[in-house]
């Protein structure tokens, strides 16, 4: 099916930026091979030719993706992301029931350095020596849809490749349906990775007004 037949779910649209719902299985930007050209930014540009990428989601992850309308806004949003002024929240279903000492605000933190595993790309690995500092906050929302699963809220404090997926696998609670970091039994539970970008919060660079958007997880 050609990309022009795909409707894009628009969560927010104004003169400066867009927030779209990326479905699981769709690339954010084109891949290198000819069959990887259908992607979110490609579809968006058919309607908004000036749309530019600000951040990405893994192909397997669904949820909110913000696009800039023009280079000036791309630069402003890129700076806001760099300075951690864009707050992102995700929802996931994981194996088991993560435990541990929560902070006073009820959130737990995973602090494990990460780097790309060059011999096993596209995987990343925890590497205390050569990894980049990586921090993820998590909180249990309740039981998952299957026995011995939990639904978590996640907040990445850094933006490493596969950070949420690897961090949860590293503490023994991989995300259900994760083809890279979960056990084979997990693949049987869900045909997709159960990770969803559910909320974005920032001060709008052009208007100075708070912008808070949310999108329920489809699982």
N, C-alpha and C positions, 0 to 999 in steps of 0.2 A: 504494500500500500504506500502511495506517495505521501510525503509529509503534508502536502496541502490539504489532504483529507482529514487530518487530525485537528480537532478543535483544542485550543489551549484554554485551560481553566484560569481565569484572571481573578486573583484575590484582591489586588489593589492596582489602580492605574491613575497616574496624574501626569502633569506635563514634564516631570523630571525623572520619575522612576516607575518601575513595574515590579509587582511581586506575582509570580506565577506558581501554579501547582505542578511540579514535575512528577509524572507518574513513575513508579518503579519500572526499571528496565529501559528507560530512555536516557541516553547520554546527555550531559549538560552542554558539552562542546563536541565537535566532530572528532572521531578517532582517526587513526592513520590509514586504515584500509578503506577501500571503496564502499564496503557494506556498513561502515560506521559513520556515514555522513548525516543520517537522520538524527537530529539532536534538538534540545530545547532552544538554543540560541538560533539555530537555523529556522525553526518553525516561527519563533518570535519575530525574526527579521522580515518574514513575509508580510507581517502586519505592522511592525514598527521597524522600519529599515535602519533607524539610528540606534537600535538596542545594542548594548555592550555588556559583556560579562563582568560581574563584580566578585562573585564567589561561586563555588561549585558544590554539587552533591554527587556522591558516588552513583554510578549507573543503577545499582541495586536499591538505592535509597529513594523514598518518595518524599514529597513535601515542598516547603516554601523555598523558592529561589528568587533573589532580588536581581533585577537588571537595571542598568543606568540607561537613560535616554540621552545619549551624547557624552562626549569625552570629559566635559567639565564635571558633570555629575558622577561619572565613573571615577574620576580622581578624588572627589569629595567622599564618596562612599568607600573607596579603597582605603583612604586615610582613616575614616571612622572604624573600619574593620581592623586595621593595623593597630589603632589605639584602643581596641577592645570596647568601643562605644556602641557596637551592635551586639545586642544580647540574643543568643540563639538558644532555643530549647528543642530537644528531641524527645520522642517516645520510642521505647523498644520493648520487645518481649524477650526475656533471657531465660536460659536454663537455670534451674535451681532457685534458691532464695538467698540473695546476697545479704550478709550480715556485717556488722562492724560498728565501730564507735562513730556516731554522727556528730557533727559540730553543733553549736548552740542553735543554728538556724535549721537544723533537721536534715542537712545535706552531708553526704559522705564525699570524700575526695580520693581519686586515684592519681598518684603522682609517679609516673614511670616514663623515662626517656625513650624516644622512638626514633628509628631510622628506617629507610627503605631497605628491604632485604634484596640486595642487588642480584643474588644468585637465584632468587625465587620470586622475581617480580610477577604480578603486581603486589605481592605481600609486603607488609612492614613487620618489623620485629622490635621487641624491647631490647635495648642495648645501653646498659648503665655507663659504658665508657664513651661510645661514639654517638649515642642517640641525642636528639634535641629534646630539651625540657618539654614535657607534655602533661597537662593537667585536665582532668575530667571530674565534674561533680555529678553525683547521682542520688536519687531518692526513690524509694519504693512507692508506687502508686497503688499497688494491690496485687492480687493473684493474676497470673496469666490465663489464657484460654485452655491450657492443658495442665494435667497434674504435673507438679514439680517445675512449674514455670512462674515467672514473676513479670509484672509490668512496671517499667522504670521510667522516670523522667531523667533526662540527661542534659547537662550543660557543659559544652567544651570550653575550657578557659584558654586553650591554645587550638591551633587549627592544623594539626599534622594529618598526613594521608592515613586514612583508615583508623584514625585515633580512637573513636568510640568503639569500633568493632574490636580492635586489638586490645584496648584497655580492659574491656569486659571479658574477653577470652583469657587475658593474662591473670585475672583474679578468679578464674574458674567458672565464669558465668557467661559463655558466649551467647551472642544474639541468635535466636531461632532462625533457621533458614540461611545462615551465613555460609556461602560456598567456600570461603577462604579460611575461616578461623573456627568453625564449629565442627563437631563430630558428625560422621555420616548419618547417624540416627536423626540428627537435627534436620537434615535435608528432607527427610521423609515427612516431617511435621508440616512444613510450609514450602510452597513452590517459590516463595520470594523471601528476601531478607526482611525481617520484621523491625525495620528502623525507619522512622518518619520524622522529618523536620517540621515540628508542630507549631513553633512560635518564633517571631522576630520582633524585636523591640529596639527602637533607635530614635534619636532626634532627627527629624527630617532636615537634611543639610540646606535645602532651599527656603523652607518656610519657618524653621526653628520650632515647629510644633512636634509634640511626641507622636510617634507612629507605632502602634502596637497591633500586630496581626497574628491570628492563630488559625489553625486548620486541623481539625480532628484527624486522628490516625484512622486509616481505612481498615484496620485489623483489630 
